[in-house]
Amino acid sequence: MKIISYLAFNGQCDEAFQFYEKVLGGKILMKMTYGDAPAGTPTPSPEAKNRIMHVTLAVGDQLLQGADAPGQHFSKPQGFCVMLSVDDAAEAERIFQALAENGQVQMPMQETFWAKRFGMLIDRFSIPFMVNCNKPMENPAPAK
């Protein structure tokens, strides 16, 4: 089983995924608009033909997916974060700064007791992210 984050947008999905592809160094594997759907597929409205029905971005062996939700089904993201676990502190900083541009930093990138670098933000597309670069963990004492 894989658990894949699926992000809902209100008309900015294409722009967001092009941005994520660039920032995260991934590749968009598939993108379909409502207008590209097979004949007879219900679409939200004729005005929605250029909105994204489904997109898949591969970053390494991980996937991030999303779509523009039909207007009546869109709700602002809440109650979750997309966690990016990055091995290199400088790369974590770069990704955080790029995602934070025109967004809202909730916790500035900093060292914590568990991470070389950790920060939280809501990007310009209203998607909440955490960026983390772990410290090497010492072996914990066995539970008693």
PyRosetta script that sets phi, psi and omega in degrees:
from pyrosetta import init, pose_from_sequence

init()
pose = pose_from_sequence("MKIISYLAFNGQCDEAFQFYEKVLGGKILMKMTYGDAPAGTPTPSPEAKNRIMHVTLAVGDQLLQGADAPGQHFSKPQGFCVMLSVDDAAEAERIFQALAENGQVQMPMQETFWAKRFGMLIDRFSIPFMVNCNKPMENPAPAK")
pose.set_psi(1, 142.9)
pose.set_omega(1, 171.6)
pose.set_phi(2, -118.9)
pose.set_psi(2, 145.3)
pose.set_omega(2, 172.0)
pose.set_phi(3, -108.2)
pose.set_psi(3, 122.0)
pose.set_omega(3, -175.3)
pose.set_phi(4, -121.6)
pose.set_psi(4, 128.9)
pose.set_omega(4, 174.9)
pose.set_phi(5, -71.7)
pose.set_psi(5, 133.3)
pose.set_omega(5, 179.1)
pose.set_phi(6, -123.2)
pose.set_psi(6, 114.6)
pose.set_omega(6, -172.6)
pose.set_phi(7, -99.8)
pose.set_psi(7, 136.8)
pose.set_omega(7, 178.1)
pose.set_phi(8, -104.7)
pose.set_psi(8, 135.4)
pose.set_omega(8, -179.4)
pose.set_phi(9, -125.8)
pose.set_psi(9, 167.5)
pose.set_omega(9, 178.7)
pose.set_phi(10, -118.1)
pose.set_psi(10, 58.2)
pose.set_omega(10, 177.2)
pose.set_phi(11, 102.2)
pose.set_psi(11, -4.9)
pose.set_omega(11, -178.8)
pose.set_phi(12, -109.0)
pose.set_psi(12, 12.4)
pose.set_omega(12, -174.5)
pose.set_phi(13, -59.6)
pose.set_psi(13, -46.5)
pose.set_omega(13, -178.0)
pose.set_phi(14, -60.6)
pose.set_psi(14, -49.0)
pose.set_omega(14, 179.4)
pose.set_phi(15, -61.2)
pose.set_psi(15, -43.6)
pose.set_omega(15, -178.9)
pose.set_phi(16, -62.5)
pose.set_psi(16, -46.2)
pose.set_omega(16, -176.7)
pose.set_phi(17, -71.9)
pose.set_psi(17, -30.4)
pose.set_omega(17, 173.1)
pose.set_phi(18, -65.1)
pose.set_psi(18, -39.8)
pose.set_omega(18, 177.1)
pose.set_phi(19, -64.9)
pose.set_psi(19, -47.5)
pose.set_omega(19, -179.6)
pose.set_phi(20, -63.2)
pose.set_psi(20, -37.6)
pose.set_omega(20, 177.7)
pose.set_phi(21, -58.2)
pose.set_psi(21, -45.0)
pose.set_omega(21, -179.2)
pose.set_phi(22, -69.3)
pose.set_psi(22, -50.5)
pose.set_omega(22, -175.2)
pose.set_phi(23, -66.6)
pose.set_psi(23, -40.9)
pose.set_omega(23, -174.8)
pose.set_phi(24, -91.7)
pose.set_psi(24, -4.2)
pose.set_omega(24, 179.4)
pose.set_phi(25, 68.7)
pose.set_psi(25, 34.0)
pose.set_omega(25, -178.6)
pose.set_phi(26, -101.0)
pose.set_psi(26, -166.1)
pose.set_omega(26, 179.0)
pose.set_phi(27, -143.1)
pose.set_psi(27, 128.1)
pose.set_omega(27, 175.1)
pose.set_phi(28, -72.9)
pose.set_psi(28, 118.9)
pose.set_omega(28, -177.3)
pose.set_phi(29, -89.0)
pose.set_psi(29, -31.0)
pose.set_omega(29, -175.1)
pose.set_phi(30, -154.7)
pose.set_psi(30, 138.3)
pose.set_omega(30, 175.8)
pose.set_phi(31, -147.7)
pose.set_psi(31, 128.6)
pose.set_omega(31, 179.0)
pose.set_phi(32, -133.3)
pose.set_psi(32, 130.4)
pose.set_omega(32, 174.0)
pose.set_phi(33, -88.7)
pose.set_psi(33, 165.6)
pose.set_omega(33, 174.8)
pose.set_phi(34, -60.2)
pose.set_psi(34, -33.9)
pose.set_omega(34, 178.6)
pose.set_phi(35, -69.0)
pose.set_psi(35, -23.4)
pose.set_omega(35, 178.9)
pose.set_phi(36, -83.2)
pose.set_psi(36, -10.5)
pose.set_omega(36, -175.9)
pose.set_phi(37, -63.8)
pose.set_psi(37, 150.8)
pose.set_omega(37, 178.9)
pose.set_phi(38, -56.2)
pose.set_psi(38, 149.5)
pose.set_omega(38, 179.0)
pose.set_phi(39, -53.0)
pose.set_psi(39, 138.4)
pose.set_omega(39, 179.3)
pose.set_phi(40, 91.2)
pose.set_psi(40, -9.9)
pose.set_omega(40, 177.6)
pose.set_phi(41, -72.9)
pose.set_psi(41, 127.5)
pose.set_omega(41, 178.7)
pose.set_phi(42, -62.3)
pose.set_psi(42, 135.8)
pose.set_omega(42, 175.6)
pose.set_phi(43, -121.5)
pose.set_psi(43, 153.5)
pose.set_omega(43, -176.5)
pose.set_phi(44, -57.5)
pose.set_psi(44, -43.0)
pose.set_omega(44, -179.8)
pose.set_phi(45, -170.8)
pose.set_psi(45, 160.4)
pose.set_omega(45, 177.8)
pose.set_phi(46, -59.4)
pose.set_psi(46, -30.5)
pose.set_omega(46, 179.5)
pose.set_phi(47, -69.0)
pose.set_psi(47, -16.4)
pose.set_omega(47, -176.5)
pose.set_phi(48, -89.4)
pose.set_psi(48, 5.9)
pose.set_omega(48, -173.0)
pose.set_phi(49, -60.2)
pose.set_psi(49, -26.8)
pose.set_omega(49, 179.7)
pose.set_phi(50, -95.4)
pose.set_psi(50, -1.2)
pose.set_omega(50, 176.7)
pose.set_phi(51, -77.3)
pose.set_psi(51, 156.6)
pose.set_omega(51, -175.3)
pose.set_phi(52, -83.6)
pose.set_psi(52, 124.6)
pose.set_omega(52, 175.9)
pose.set_phi(53, -84.9)
pose.set_psi(53, -34.6)
pose.set_omega(53, 178.4)
pose.set_phi(54, -165.3)
pose.set_psi(54, 139.3)
pose.set_omega(54, 174.8)
pose.set_phi(55, -142.2)
pose.set_psi(55, 144.7)
pose.set_omega(55, 176.9)
pose.set_phi(56, -127.7)
pose.set_psi(56, 126.0)
pose.set_omega(56, 176.7)
pose.set_phi(57, -113.7)
pose.set_psi(57, 126.6)
pose.set_omega(57, 174.7)
pose.set_phi(58, -99.7)
pose.set_psi(58, 131.6)
pose.set_omega(58, 174.3)
pose.set_phi(59, -128.6)
pose.set_psi(59, 104.8)
pose.set_omega(59, -172.0)
pose.set_phi(60, 62.1)
pose.set_psi(60, -128.6)
pose.set_omega(60, 178.3)
pose.set_phi(61, -99.3)
pose.set_psi(61, 16.0)
pose.set_omega(61, 179.9)
pose.set_phi(62, -106.6)
pose.set_psi(62, 154.8)
pose.set_omega(62, 177.3)
pose.set_phi(63, -121.8)
pose.set_psi(63, 145.9)
pose.set_omega(63, 170.4)
pose.set_phi(64, -128.6)
pose.set_psi(64, 130.9)
pose.set_omega(64, -177.6)
pose.set_phi(65, -126.5)
pose.set_psi(65, 163.2)
pose.set_omega(65, 179.2)
pose.set_phi(66, -171.9)
pose.set_psi(66, 178.7)
pose.set_omega(66, -179.8)
pose.set_phi(67, -165.7)
pose.set_psi(67, 163.0)
pose.set_omega(67, 167.4)
pose.set_phi(68, -86.5)
pose.set_psi(68, 114.5)
pose.set_omega(68, 179.9)
pose.set_phi(69, -67.7)
pose.set_psi(69, 142.6)
pose.set_omega(69, 171.8)
pose.set_phi(70, -54.7)
pose.set_psi(70, 139.9)
pose.set_omega(70, -172.6)
pose.set_phi(71, -43.0)
pose.set_psi(71, -46.5)
pose.set_omega(71, -177.0)
pose.set_phi(72, -73.2)
pose.set_psi(72, -12.3)
pose.set_omega(72, -179.2)
pose.set_phi(73, -105.3)
pose.set_psi(73, -3.0)
pose.set_omega(73, -179.2)
pose.set_phi(74, -78.7)
pose.set_psi(74, 136.9)
pose.set_omega(74, 169.4)
pose.set_phi(75, -138.1)
pose.set_psi(75, 146.4)
pose.set_omega(75, -178.6)
pose.set_phi(76, -60.2)
pose.set_psi(76, 134.9)
pose.set_omega(76, -179.3)
pose.set_phi(77, -58.8)
pose.set_psi(77, 136.0)
pose.set_omega(77, 175.0)
pose.set_phi(78, -160.1)
pose.set_psi(78, 153.3)
pose.set_omega(78, 175.5)
pose.set_phi(79, 82.1)
pose.set_psi(79, 13.9)
pose.set_omega(79, 177.6)
pose.set_phi(80, -155.3)
pose.set_psi(80, 166.3)
pose.set_omega(80, 170.8)
pose.set_phi(81, -140.4)
pose.set_psi(81, 147.8)
pose.set_omega(81, 169.2)
pose.set_phi(82, -87.1)
pose.set_psi(82, 118.5)
pose.set_omega(82, -178.7)
pose.set_phi(83, -94.6)
pose.set_psi(83, 124.5)
pose.set_omega(83, 175.5)
pose.set_phi(84, -107.9)
pose.set_psi(84, 114.5)
pose.set_omega(84, 179.0)
pose.set_phi(85, -99.4)
pose.set_psi(85, 113.3)
pose.set_omega(85, -172.6)
pose.set_phi(86, -115.2)
pose.set_psi(86, 136.2)
pose.set_omega(86, -176.6)
pose.set_phi(87, -77.6)
pose.set_psi(87, -27.3)
pose.set_omega(87, -173.9)
pose.set_phi(88, -110.7)
pose.set_psi(88, 128.5)
pose.set_omega(88, -176.9)
pose.set_phi(89, -61.3)
pose.set_psi(89, -42.0)
pose.set_omega(89, 179.5)
pose.set_phi(90, -64.1)
pose.set_psi(90, -38.9)
pose.set_omega(90, 177.7)
pose.set_phi(91, -68.2)
pose.set_psi(91, -37.9)
pose.set_omega(91, 176.0)
pose.set_phi(92, -61.1)
pose.set_psi(92, -43.5)
pose.set_omega(92, 177.4)
pose.set_phi(93, -61.3)
pose.set_psi(93, -45.1)
pose.set_omega(93, -179.1)
pose.set_phi(94, -60.9)
pose.set_psi(94, -47.4)
pose.set_omega(94, -179.7)
pose.set_phi(95, -63.2)
pose.set_psi(95, -45.2)
pose.set_omega(95, -179.7)
pose.set_phi(96, -58.5)
pose.set_psi(96, -48.1)
pose.set_omega(96, -178.3)
pose.set_phi(97, -62.3)
pose.set_psi(97, -40.8)
pose.set_omega(97, 179.9)
pose.set_phi(98, -65.6)
pose.set_psi(98, -44.6)
pose.set_omega(98, -179.8)
pose.set_phi(99, -68.6)
pose.set_psi(99, -31.3)
pose.set_omega(99, -177.6)
pose.set_phi(100, -75.0)
pose.set_psi(100, -20.4)
pose.set_omega(100, -177.7)
pose.set_phi(101, -58.5)
pose.set_psi(101, 123.8)
pose.set_omega(101, -177.2)
pose.set_phi(102, 62.7)
pose.set_psi(102, 18.5)
pose.set_omega(102, 176.3)
pose.set_phi(103, -113.1)
pose.set_psi(103, -156.4)
pose.set_omega(103, -178.2)
pose.set_phi(104, -129.6)
pose.set_psi(104, 115.6)
pose.set_omega(104, 177.4)
pose.set_phi(105, -78.1)
pose.set_psi(105, 125.0)
pose.set_omega(105, 178.0)
pose.set_phi(106, -95.4)
pose.set_psi(106, -36.1)
pose.set_omega(106, 175.3)
pose.set_phi(107, -142.6)
pose.set_psi(107, 115.6)
pose.set_omega(107, -178.5)
pose.set_phi(108, -58.8)
pose.set_psi(108, 153.4)
pose.set_omega(108, 177.8)
pose.set_phi(109, -62.7)
pose.set_psi(109, 128.6)
pose.set_omega(109, -176.7)
pose.set_phi(110, -160.5)
pose.set_psi(110, 168.6)
pose.set_omega(110, 173.7)
pose.set_phi(111, -80.7)
pose.set_psi(111, 142.9)
pose.set_omega(111, 175.1)
pose.set_phi(112, -129.5)
pose.set_psi(112, 178.4)
pose.set_omega(112, 179.5)
pose.set_phi(113, -67.5)
pose.set_psi(113, -23.2)
pose.set_omega(113, -179.6)
pose.set_phi(114, -103.8)
pose.set_psi(114, -15.5)
pose.set_omega(114, -171.0)
pose.set_phi(115, -133.4)
pose.set_psi(115, 144.1)
pose.set_omega(115, 170.0)
pose.set_phi(116, -64.3)
pose.set_psi(116, -40.0)
pose.set_omega(116, 178.2)
pose.set_phi(117, -144.3)
pose.set_psi(117, 137.4)
pose.set_omega(117, 176.0)
pose.set_phi(118, -150.8)
pose.set_psi(118, 137.0)
pose.set_omega(118, 175.6)
pose.set_phi(119, -155.7)
pose.set_psi(119, 159.7)
pose.set_omega(119, -179.9)
pose.set_phi(120, -129.9)
pose.set_psi(120, 142.0)
pose.set_omega(120, -179.6)
pose.set_phi(121, -155.9)
pose.set_psi(121, 164.3)
pose.set_omega(121, 168.2)
pose.set_phi(122, -116.1)
pose.set_psi(122, 120.9)
pose.set_omega(122, -175.1)
pose.set_phi(123, -75.4)
pose.set_psi(123, 177.9)
pose.set_omega(123, -176.4)
pose.set_phi(124, -66.7)
pose.set_psi(124, -9.0)
pose.set_omega(124, 177.5)
pose.set_phi(125, -102.1)
pose.set_psi(125, 10.6)
pose.set_omega(125, 179.2)
pose.set_phi(126, 72.5)
pose.set_psi(126, 20.9)
pose.set_omega(126, 178.4)
pose.set_phi(127, -96.6)
pose.set_psi(127, 125.5)
pose.set_omega(127, 178.3)
pose.set_phi(128, -79.8)
pose.set_psi(128, 133.1)
pose.set_omega(128, 179.6)
pose.set_phi(129, -127.7)
pose.set_psi(129, 148.7)
pose.set_omega(129, 164.3)
pose.set_phi(130, -120.5)
pose.set_psi(130, 135.3)
pose.set_omega(130, 176.5)
pose.set_phi(131, -117.4)
pose.set_psi(131, 126.9)
pose.set_omega(131, -172.6)
pose.set_phi(132, -134.5)
pose.set_psi(132, 136.6)
pose.set_omega(132, 171.8)
pose.set_phi(133, -128.2)
pose.set_psi(133, 102.0)
pose.set_omega(133, -174.0)
pose.set_phi(134, -63.6)
pose.set_psi(134, 150.6)
pose.set_omega(134, 166.6)
pose.set_phi(135, -85.7)
pose.set_psi(135, 153.6)
pose.set_omega(135, 172.4)
pose.set_phi(136, -61.4)
pose.set_psi(136, 132.5)
pose.set_omega(136, -177.8)
pose.set_phi(137, -90.5)
pose.set_psi(137, 136.8)
pose.set_omega(137, 173.0)
pose.set_phi(138, -76.3)
pose.set_psi(138, 154.2)
pose.set_omega(138, 177.6)
pose.set_phi(139, -65.4)
pose.set_psi(139, 121.5)
pose.set_omega(139, 179.9)
pose.set_phi(140, -72.2)
pose.set_psi(140, 157.5)
pose.set_omega(140, 176.7)
pose.set_phi(141, -65.8)
pose.set_psi(141, 143.3)
pose.set_omega(141, 179.1)
pose.set_phi(142, -62.6)
pose.set_psi(142, 143.7)
pose.set_omega(142, 178.3)
pose.set_phi(143, -67.7)
pose.set_psi(143, 143.5)
pose.set_omega(143, 179.4)
pose.set_phi(144, -105.7)
pose.dump_pdb("model.pdb")
